[in-house]
Amino acid sequence: MEQWWAWVSEVGFPIVVTFYLLHRIEKRLDNVTKTLQQLPYQLTFHSQPKRSTK
């Protein structure tokens, strides 16, 4: 905790809060990136016509 106070005094409160929030949501951003990369494949798969089995 003492390290956080040192950072606040050196770089300022808004920058420390920004770094904390970015660090906290890093996994969520990775998931969004993976989902966006898979989107074209999912759209191609779902847009193909279905074959009837009759």
PQR file with spaces between the fields and no chain letter, atoms N, CA, C, O and H, PARSE charges and radii, in Angstrom:
ATOM       1  N    MET     1       0.829   -1.199    0.000 -0.4000 1.5000
ATOM       2  CA   MET     1       0.000    0.000    0.000 -0.0000 2.0000
ATOM       3  C    MET     1       0.869    1.257    0.000  0.5500 1.7000
ATOM       4  O    MET     1       0.512    2.280   -0.584 -0.5500 1.4000
ATOM       5  N    GLU     2       2.000    1.157    0.658 -0.4000 1.5000
ATOM       6  CA   GLU     2       2.897    2.299    0.713 -0.0000 2.0000
ATOM       7  C    GLU     2       3.411    2.667   -0.675  0.5500 1.7000
ATOM       8  O    GLU     2       3.646    3.837   -0.978 -0.5500 1.4000
ATOM       9  H    GLU     2       2.290    0.325    1.132  0.4000 1.0000
ATOM      10  N    GLN     3       3.580    1.644   -1.510 -0.4000 1.5000
ATOM      11  CA   GLN     3       4.048    1.889   -2.875 -0.0000 2.0000
ATOM      12  C    GLN     3       3.023    2.713   -3.663  0.5500 1.7000
ATOM      13  O    GLN     3       3.389    3.576   -4.461 -0.5500 1.4000
ATOM      14  H    GLN     3       3.389    0.694   -1.265  0.4000 1.0000
ATOM      15  N    TRP     4       1.728    2.434   -3.429 -0.4000 1.5000
ATOM      16  CA   TRP     4       0.687    3.197   -4.120 -0.0000 2.0000
ATOM      17  C    TRP     4       0.753    4.672   -3.745  0.5500 1.7000
ATOM      18  O    TRP     4       0.606    5.538   -4.607 -0.5500 1.4000
ATOM      19  H    TRP     4       1.430    1.733   -2.781  0.4000 1.0000
ATOM      20  N    TRP     5       0.972    4.962   -2.468 -0.4000 1.5000
ATOM      21  CA   TRP     5       1.049    6.359   -2.045 -0.0000 2.0000
ATOM      22  C    TRP     5       2.255    7.058   -2.651  0.5500 1.7000
ATOM      23  O    TRP     5       2.204    8.249   -2.958 -0.5500 1.4000
ATOM      24  H    TRP     5       1.091    4.258   -1.768  0.4000 1.0000
ATOM      25  N    ALA     6       3.342    6.310   -2.821 -0.4000 1.5000
ATOM      26  CA   ALA     6       4.519    6.895   -3.464 -0.0000 2.0000
ATOM      27  C    ALA     6       4.205    7.240   -4.911  0.5500 1.7000
ATOM      28  O    ALA     6       4.604    8.293   -5.407 -0.5500 1.4000
ATOM      29  H    ALA     6       3.384    5.343   -2.571  0.4000 1.0000
ATOM      30  N    TRP     7       3.487    6.345   -5.584 -0.4000 1.5000
ATOM      31  CA   TRP     7       3.098    6.611   -6.978 -0.0000 2.0000
ATOM      32  C    TRP     7       2.177    7.817   -7.069  0.5500 1.7000
ATOM      33  O    TRP     7       2.329    8.650   -7.963 -0.5500 1.4000
ATOM      34  H    TRP     7       3.163    5.490   -5.181  0.4000 1.0000
ATOM      35  N    VAL     8       1.230    7.917   -6.157 -0.4000 1.5000
ATOM      36  CA   VAL     8       0.300    9.048   -6.178 -0.0000 2.0000
ATOM      37  C    VAL     8       1.058   10.355   -6.013  0.5500 1.7000
ATOM      38  O    VAL     8       0.766   11.332   -6.703 -0.5500 1.4000
ATOM      39  H    VAL     8       1.107    7.241   -5.431  0.4000 1.0000
ATOM      40  N    SER     9       2.015   10.383   -5.119 -0.4000 1.5000
ATOM      41  CA   SER     9       2.752   11.631   -4.908 -0.0000 2.0000
ATOM      42  C    SER     9       3.670   11.953   -6.080  0.5500 1.7000
ATOM      43  O    SER     9       3.955   13.122   -6.338 -0.5500 1.4000
ATOM      44  H    SER     9       2.253    9.589   -4.559  0.4000 1.0000
ATOM      45  N    GLU    10       4.141   10.920   -6.801 -0.4000 1.5000
ATOM      46  CA   GLU    10       5.049   11.165   -7.920 -0.0000 2.0000
ATOM      47  C    GLU    10       4.320   11.549   -9.208  0.5500 1.7000
ATOM      48  O    GLU    10       4.694   12.525   -9.859 -0.5500 1.4000
ATOM      49  H    GLU    10       3.910    9.970   -6.592  0.4000 1.0000
ATOM      50  N    VAL    11       3.287   10.794   -9.582 -0.4000 1.5000
ATOM      51  CA   VAL    11       2.667   11.006  -10.898 -0.0000 2.0000
ATOM      52  C    VAL    11       1.266   11.590  -10.834  0.5500 1.7000
ATOM      53  O    VAL    11       0.749   12.042  -11.855 -0.5500 1.4000
ATOM      54  H    VAL    11       2.984   10.001   -9.053  0.4000 1.0000
ATOM      55  N    GLY    12       0.656   11.593   -9.701 -0.4000 1.5000
ATOM      56  CA   GLY    12      -0.663   12.188   -9.583 -0.0000 2.0000
ATOM      57  C    GLY    12      -1.772   11.158   -9.499  0.5500 1.7000
ATOM      58  O    GLY    12      -1.668   10.053  -10.032 -0.5500 1.4000
ATOM      59  H    GLY    12       1.077   11.226   -8.871  0.4000 1.0000
ATOM      60  N    PHE    13      -2.826   11.546   -8.822 -0.4000 1.5000
ATOM      61  CA   PHE    13      -3.944   10.643   -8.564 -0.0000 2.0000
ATOM      62  C    PHE    13      -4.639   10.144   -9.826  0.5500 1.7000
ATOM      63  O    PHE    13      -4.878    8.941   -9.925 -0.5500 1.4000
ATOM      64  H    PHE    13      -2.911   12.443   -8.388  0.4000 1.0000
ATOM      65  N    PRO    14      -4.977   10.993  -10.795 -0.5600 1.5000
ATOM      66  CA   PRO    14      -5.685   10.496  -11.986  0.2800 2.0000
ATOM      67  C    PRO    14      -4.897    9.445  -12.766  0.5500 1.7000
ATOM      68  O    PRO    14      -5.484    8.499  -13.290 -0.5500 1.4000
ATOM      69  N    ILE    15      -3.603    9.597  -12.849 -0.4000 1.5000
ATOM      70  CA   ILE    15      -2.791    8.635  -13.589 -0.0000 2.0000
ATOM      71  C    ILE    15      -2.761    7.297  -12.859  0.5500 1.7000
ATOM      72  O    ILE    15      -2.839    6.249  -13.500 -0.5500 1.4000
ATOM      73  H    ILE    15      -3.125   10.365  -12.424  0.4000 1.0000
ATOM      74  N    VAL    16      -2.651    7.312  -11.541 -0.4000 1.5000
ATOM      75  CA   VAL    16      -2.648    6.078  -10.763 -0.0000 2.0000
ATOM      76  C    VAL    16      -3.983    5.359  -10.903  0.5500 1.7000
ATOM      77  O    VAL    16      -4.014    4.139  -11.066 -0.5500 1.4000
ATOM      78  H    VAL    16      -2.587    8.164  -11.021  0.4000 1.0000
ATOM      79  N    VAL    17      -5.075    6.093  -10.842 -0.4000 1.5000
ATOM      80  CA   VAL    17      -6.407    5.487  -11.009 -0.0000 2.0000
ATOM      81  C    VAL    17      -6.537    4.885  -12.400  0.5500 1.7000
ATOM      82  O    VAL    17      -7.083    3.791  -12.545 -0.5500 1.4000
ATOM      83  H    VAL    17      -5.050    7.084  -10.709  0.4000 1.0000
ATOM      84  N    THR    18      -6.053    5.565  -13.413 -0.4000 1.5000
ATOM      85  CA   THR    18      -6.106    5.052  -14.778 -0.0000 2.0000
ATOM      86  C    THR    18      -5.326    3.757  -14.906  0.5500 1.7000
ATOM      87  O    THR    18      -5.823    2.796  -15.494 -0.5500 1.4000
ATOM      88  H    THR    18      -5.610    6.453  -13.295  0.4000 1.0000
ATOM      89  N    PHE    19      -4.105    3.712  -14.365 -0.4000 1.5000
ATOM      90  CA   PHE    19      -3.314    2.482  -14.414 -0.0000 2.0000
ATOM      91  C    PHE    19      -4.003    1.345  -13.679  0.5500 1.7000
ATOM      92  O    PHE    19      -3.988    0.206  -14.146 -0.5500 1.4000
ATOM      93  H    PHE    19      -3.701    4.492  -13.888  0.4000 1.0000
ATOM      94  N    TYR    20      -4.600    1.638  -12.545 -0.4000 1.5000
ATOM      95  CA   TYR    20      -5.309    0.608  -11.777 -0.0000 2.0000
ATOM      96  C    TYR    20      -6.475    0.041  -12.572  0.5500 1.7000
ATOM      97  O    TYR    20      -6.648   -1.176  -12.638 -0.5500 1.4000
ATOM      98  H    TYR    20      -4.612    2.563  -12.166  0.4000 1.0000
ATOM      99  N    LEU    21      -7.273    0.907  -13.172 -0.4000 1.5000
ATOM     100  CA   LEU    21      -8.432    0.446  -13.928 -0.0000 2.0000
ATOM     101  C    LEU    21      -8.012   -0.335  -15.170  0.5500 1.7000
ATOM     102  O    LEU    21      -8.636   -1.345  -15.496 -0.5500 1.4000
ATOM     103  H    LEU    21      -7.133    1.896  -13.118  0.4000 1.0000
ATOM     104  N    LEU    22      -6.976    0.109  -15.864 -0.4000 1.5000
ATOM     105  CA   LEU    22      -6.489   -0.628  -17.026 -0.0000 2.0000
ATOM     106  C    LEU    22      -5.962   -2.002  -16.633  0.5500 1.7000
ATOM     107  O    LEU    22      -6.196   -2.983  -17.338 -0.5500 1.4000
ATOM     108  H    LEU    22      -6.469    0.929  -15.600  0.4000 1.0000
ATOM     109  N    HIS    23      -5.270   -2.074  -15.541 -0.4000 1.5000
ATOM     110  CA   HIS    23      -4.764   -3.360  -15.060 -0.0000 2.0000
ATOM     111  C    HIS    23      -5.915   -4.289  -14.676  0.5500 1.7000
ATOM     112  O    HIS    23      -5.855   -5.494  -14.918 -0.5500 1.4000
ATOM     113  H    HIS    23      -5.080   -1.277  -14.968  0.4000 1.0000
ATOM     114  N    ARG    24      -6.937   -3.735  -14.091 -0.4000 1.5000
ATOM     115  CA   ARG    24      -8.071   -4.529  -13.621 -0.0000 2.0000
ATOM     116  C    ARG    24      -8.895   -5.097  -14.761  0.5500 1.7000
ATOM     117  O    ARG    24      -9.388   -6.220  -14.659 -0.5500 1.4000
ATOM     118  H    ARG    24      -6.985   -2.755  -13.895  0.4000 1.0000
ATOM     119  N    ILE    25      -9.057   -4.350  -15.847 -0.4000 1.5000
ATOM     120  CA   ILE    25      -9.910   -4.815  -16.940 -0.0000 2.0000
ATOM     121  C    ILE    25      -9.120   -5.438  -18.088  0.5500 1.7000
ATOM     122  O    ILE    25      -9.667   -5.642  -19.172 -0.5500 1.4000
ATOM     123  H    ILE    25      -8.657   -3.438  -15.931  0.4000 1.0000
ATOM     124  N    GLU    26      -7.851   -5.740  -17.866 -0.4000 1.5000
ATOM     125  CA   GLU    26      -7.009   -6.286  -18.927 -0.0000 2.0000
ATOM     126  C    GLU    26      -7.573   -7.591  -19.489  0.5500 1.7000
ATOM     127  O    GLU    26      -7.594   -7.768  -20.707 -0.5500 1.4000
ATOM     128  H    GLU    26      -7.407   -5.575  -16.985  0.4000 1.0000
ATOM     129  N    LYS    27      -8.028   -8.504  -18.638 -0.4000 1.5000
ATOM     130  CA   LYS    27      -8.586   -9.776  -19.106 -0.0000 2.0000
ATOM     131  C    LYS    27      -9.844   -9.560  -19.925  0.5500 1.7000
ATOM     132  O    LYS    27     -10.066  -10.242  -20.925 -0.5500 1.4000
ATOM     133  H    LYS    27      -8.011   -8.360  -17.648  0.4000 1.0000
ATOM     134  N    ARG    28     -10.659   -8.621  -19.507 -0.4000 1.5000
ATOM     135  CA   ARG    28     -11.884   -8.348  -20.267 -0.0000 2.0000
ATOM     136  C    ARG    28     -11.552   -7.797  -21.651  0.5500 1.7000
ATOM     137  O    ARG    28     -12.207   -8.139  -22.635 -0.5500 1.4000
ATOM     138  H    ARG    28     -10.478   -8.066  -18.695  0.4000 1.0000
ATOM     139  N    LEU    29     -10.540   -6.950  -21.720 -0.4000 1.5000
ATOM     140  CA   LEU    29     -10.134   -6.426  -23.020 -0.0000 2.0000
ATOM     141  C    LEU    29      -9.582   -7.532  -23.917  0.5500 1.7000
ATOM     142  O    LEU    29      -9.810   -7.516  -25.127 -0.5500 1.4000
ATOM     143  H    LEU    29     -10.007   -6.672  -20.921  0.4000 1.0000
ATOM     144  N    ASP    30      -8.860   -8.488  -23.340 -0.4000 1.5000
ATOM     145  CA   ASP    30      -8.362   -9.623  -24.112 -0.0000 2.0000
ATOM     146  C    ASP    30      -9.519  -10.457  -24.655  0.5500 1.7000
ATOM     147  O    ASP    30      -9.474  -10.908  -25.799 -0.5500 1.4000
ATOM     148  H    ASP    30      -8.675   -8.501  -22.357  0.4000 1.0000
ATOM     149  N    ASN    31     -10.553  -10.664  -23.841 -0.4000 1.5000
ATOM     150  CA   ASN    31     -11.718  -11.419  -24.296 -0.0000 2.0000
ATOM     151  C    ASN    31     -12.455  -10.697  -25.423  0.5500 1.7000
ATOM     152  O    ASN    31     -12.922  -11.330  -26.369 -0.5500 1.4000
ATOM     153  H    ASN    31     -10.589  -10.298  -22.911  0.4000 1.0000
ATOM     154  N    VAL    32     -12.556   -9.400  -25.320 -0.4000 1.5000
ATOM     155  CA   VAL    32     -13.198   -8.623  -26.388 -0.0000 2.0000
ATOM     156  C    VAL    32     -12.397   -8.740  -27.678  0.5500 1.7000
ATOM     157  O    VAL    32     -12.976   -8.889  -28.754 -0.5500 1.4000
ATOM     158  H    VAL    32     -12.177   -8.885  -24.551  0.4000 1.0000
ATOM     159  N    THR    33     -11.089   -8.675  -27.582 -0.4000 1.5000
ATOM     160  CA   THR    33     -10.232   -8.802  -28.762 -0.0000 2.0000
ATOM     161  C    THR    33     -10.397  -10.163  -29.417  0.5500 1.7000
ATOM     162  O    THR    33     -10.530  -10.252  -30.637 -0.5500 1.4000
ATOM     163  H    THR    33     -10.619   -8.554  -26.708  0.4000 1.0000
ATOM     164  N    LYS    34     -10.390  -11.226  -28.616 -0.4000 1.5000
ATOM     165  CA   LYS    34     -10.571  -12.575  -29.164 -0.0000 2.0000
ATOM     166  C    LYS    34     -11.927  -12.726  -29.822  0.5500 1.7000
ATOM     167  O    LYS    34     -12.036  -13.329  -30.889 -0.5500 1.4000
ATOM     168  H    LYS    34     -10.282  -11.153  -27.625  0.4000 1.0000
ATOM     169  N    THR    35     -12.956  -12.188  -29.200 -0.4000 1.5000
ATOM     170  CA   THR    35     -14.303  -12.278  -29.757 -0.0000 2.0000
ATOM     171  C    THR    35     -14.393  -11.543  -31.085  0.5500 1.7000
ATOM     172  O    THR    35     -14.993  -12.049  -32.035 -0.5500 1.4000
ATOM     173  H    THR    35     -12.868  -11.699  -28.333  0.4000 1.0000
ATOM     174  N    LEU    36     -13.808  -10.366  -31.160 -0.4000 1.5000
ATOM     175  CA   LEU    36     -13.839   -9.609  -32.411 -0.0000 2.0000
ATOM     176  C    LEU    36     -13.056  -10.309  -33.517  0.5500 1.7000
ATOM     177  O    LEU    36     -13.428  -10.230  -34.688 -0.5500 1.4000
ATOM     178  H    LEU    36     -13.322   -9.955  -30.389  0.4000 1.0000
ATOM     179  N    GLN    37     -11.983  -10.989  -33.154 -0.4000 1.5000
ATOM     180  CA   GLN    37     -11.211  -11.721  -34.150 -0.0000 2.0000
ATOM     181  C    GLN    37     -11.974  -12.938  -34.669  0.5500 1.7000
ATOM     182  O    GLN    37     -11.792  -13.325  -35.824 -0.5500 1.4000
ATOM     183  H    GLN    37     -11.681  -11.054  -32.203  0.4000 1.0000
ATOM     184  N    GLN    38     -12.817  -13.544  -33.847 -0.4000 1.5000
ATOM     185  CA   GLN    38     -13.589  -14.719  -34.246 -0.0000 2.0000
ATOM     186  C    GLN    38     -14.883  -14.354  -34.963  0.5500 1.7000
ATOM     187  O    GLN    38     -15.507  -15.221  -35.575 -0.5500 1.4000
ATOM     188  H    GLN    38     -12.964  -13.229  -32.910  0.4000 1.0000
ATOM     189  N    LEU    39     -15.290  -13.124  -34.903 -0.4000 1.5000
ATOM     190  CA   LEU    39     -16.562  -12.696  -35.468 -0.0000 2.0000
ATOM     191  C    LEU    39     -16.716  -13.015  -36.955  0.5500 1.7000
ATOM     192  O    LEU    39     -17.773  -13.521  -37.333 -0.5500 1.4000
ATOM     193  H    LEU    39     -14.783  -12.419  -34.406  0.4000 1.0000
ATOM     194  N    PRO    40     -15.745  -12.756  -37.818 -0.5600 1.5000
ATOM     195  CA   PRO    40     -15.938  -13.086  -39.237  0.2800 2.0000
ATOM     196  C    PRO    40     -16.189  -14.583  -39.466  0.5500 1.7000
ATOM     197  O    PRO    40     -17.000  -14.944  -40.319 -0.5500 1.4000
ATOM     198  N    TYR    41     -15.516  -15.443  -38.728 -0.4000 1.5000
ATOM     199  CA   TYR    41     -15.722  -16.881  -38.873 -0.0000 2.0000
ATOM     200  C    TYR    41     -17.117  -17.286  -38.419  0.5500 1.7000
ATOM     201  O    TYR    41     -17.759  -18.125  -39.051 -0.5500 1.4000
ATOM     202  H    TYR    41     -14.857  -15.150  -38.035  0.4000 1.0000
ATOM     203  N    GLN    42     -17.581  -16.698  -37.337 -0.4000 1.5000
ATOM     204  CA   GLN    42     -18.918  -17.012  -36.842 -0.0000 2.0000
ATOM     205  C    GLN    42     -19.986  -16.519  -37.821  0.5500 1.7000
ATOM     206  O    GLN    42     -20.977  -17.210  -38.052 -0.5500 1.4000
ATOM     207  H    GLN    42     -17.058  -16.017  -36.824  0.4000 1.0000
ATOM     208  N    LEU    43     -19.795  -15.354  -38.385 -0.4000 1.5000
ATOM     209  CA   LEU    43     -20.766  -14.832  -39.350 -0.0000 2.0000
ATOM     210  C    LEU    43     -20.802  -15.693  -40.605  0.5500 1.7000
ATOM     211  O    LEU    43     -21.874  -15.930  -41.162 -0.5500 1.4000
ATOM     212  H    LEU    43     -18.989  -14.792  -38.197  0.4000 1.0000
ATOM     213  N    THR    44     -19.650  -16.161  -41.053 -0.4000 1.5000
ATOM     214  CA   THR    44     -19.599  -17.016  -42.228 -0.0000 2.0000
ATOM     215  C    THR    44     -20.295  -18.341  -41.950  0.5500 1.7000
ATOM     216  O    THR    44     -21.041  -18.834  -42.796 -0.5500 1.4000
ATOM     217  H    THR    44     -18.779  -15.969  -40.601  0.4000 1.0000
ATOM     218  N    PHE    45     -20.067  -18.915  -40.798 -0.4000 1.5000
ATOM     219  CA   PHE    45     -20.668  -20.195  -40.430 -0.0000 2.0000
ATOM     220  C    PHE    45     -22.181  -20.079  -40.352  0.5500 1.7000
ATOM     221  O    PHE    45     -22.882  -20.961  -40.849 -0.5500 1.4000
ATOM     222  H    PHE    45     -19.460  -18.515  -40.111  0.4000 1.0000
ATOM     223  N    HIS    46     -22.705  -19.031  -39.753 -0.4000 1.5000
ATOM     224  CA   HIS    46     -24.146  -18.880  -39.561 -0.0000 2.0000
ATOM     225  C    HIS    46     -24.857  -18.358  -40.802  0.5500 1.7000
ATOM     226  O    HIS    46     -26.081  -18.466  -40.885 -0.5500 1.4000
ATOM     227  H    HIS    46     -22.135  -18.314  -39.350  0.4000 1.0000
ATOM     228  N    SER    47     -24.152  -17.809  -41.751 -0.4000 1.5000
ATOM     229  CA   SER    47     -24.811  -17.275  -42.933 -0.0000 2.0000
ATOM     230  C    SER    47     -24.939  -18.308  -44.051  0.5500 1.7000
ATOM     231  O    SER    47     -25.603  -18.050  -45.055 -0.5500 1.4000
ATOM     232  H    SER    47     -23.158  -17.722  -41.684  0.4000 1.0000
ATOM     233  N    GLN    48     -24.314  -19.472  -43.889 -0.4000 1.5000
ATOM     234  CA   GLN    48     -24.433  -20.519  -44.905 -0.0000 2.0000
ATOM     235  C    GLN    48     -25.814  -21.145  -44.818  0.5500 1.7000
ATOM     236  O    GLN    48     -26.345  -21.340  -43.724 -0.5500 1.4000
ATOM     237  H    GLN    48     -23.775  -19.682  -43.073  0.4000 1.0000
ATOM     238  N    PRO    49     -26.401  -21.464  -45.979 -0.5600 1.5000
ATOM     239  CA   PRO    49     -27.742  -22.074  -45.957  0.2800 2.0000
ATOM     240  C    PRO    49     -27.697  -23.467  -45.329  0.5500 1.7000
ATOM     241  O    PRO    49     -26.722  -24.207  -45.465 -0.5500 1.4000
ATOM     242  N    LYS    50     -28.773  -23.788  -44.648 -0.4000 1.5000
ATOM     243  CA   LYS    50     -28.884  -25.097  -44.012 -0.0000 2.0000
ATOM     244  C    LYS    50     -29.320  -26.132  -45.048  0.5500 1.7000
ATOM     245  O    LYS    50     -30.165  -25.862  -45.902 -0.5500 1.4000
ATOM     246  H    LYS    50     -29.565  -23.187  -44.538  0.4000 1.0000
ATOM     247  N    ARG    51     -28.736  -27.295  -44.954 -0.4000 1.5000
ATOM     248  CA   ARG    51     -29.114  -28.392  -45.852 -0.0000 2.0000
ATOM     249  C    ARG    51     -30.214  -29.206  -45.204  0.5500 1.7000
ATOM     250  O    ARG    51     -30.177  -29.478  -44.004 -0.5500 1.4000
ATOM     251  H    ARG    51     -28.050  -27.514  -44.261  0.4000 1.0000
ATOM     252  N    SER    52     -31.187  -29.590  -46.001 -0.4000 1.5000
ATOM     253  CA   SER    52     -32.238  -30.430  -45.469 -0.0000 2.0000
ATOM     254  C    SER    52     -31.795  -31.888  -45.490  0.5500 1.7000
ATOM     255  O    SER    52     -31.044  -32.294  -46.377 -0.5500 1.4000
ATOM     256  H    SER    52     -31.217  -29.369  -46.976  0.4000 1.0000
ATOM     257  N    THR    53     -32.248  -32.672  -44.531 -0.4000 1.5000
ATOM     258  CA   THR    53     -31.842  -34.069  -44.429 -0.0000 2.0000
ATOM     259  C    THR    53     -32.886  -35.007  -44.998  0.5500 1.7000
ATOM     260  O    THR    53     -32.804  -36.211  -44.752 -0.5500 1.4000
ATOM     261  H    THR    53     -32.858  -32.343  -43.811  0.4000 1.0000
ATOM     262  N    LYS    54     -33.858  -34.520  -45.742 -0.4000 1.5000
ATOM     263  CA   LYS    54     -34.923  -35.369  -46.307 -0.0000 2.0000
ATOM     264  C    LYS    54     -34.481  -36.061  -47.539  0.5500 1.7000
ATOM     265  O    LYS    54     -35.254  -36.810  -48.137 -0.5500 1.4000
ATOM     266  H    LYS    54     -33.925  -33.542  -45.941  0.4000 1.0000
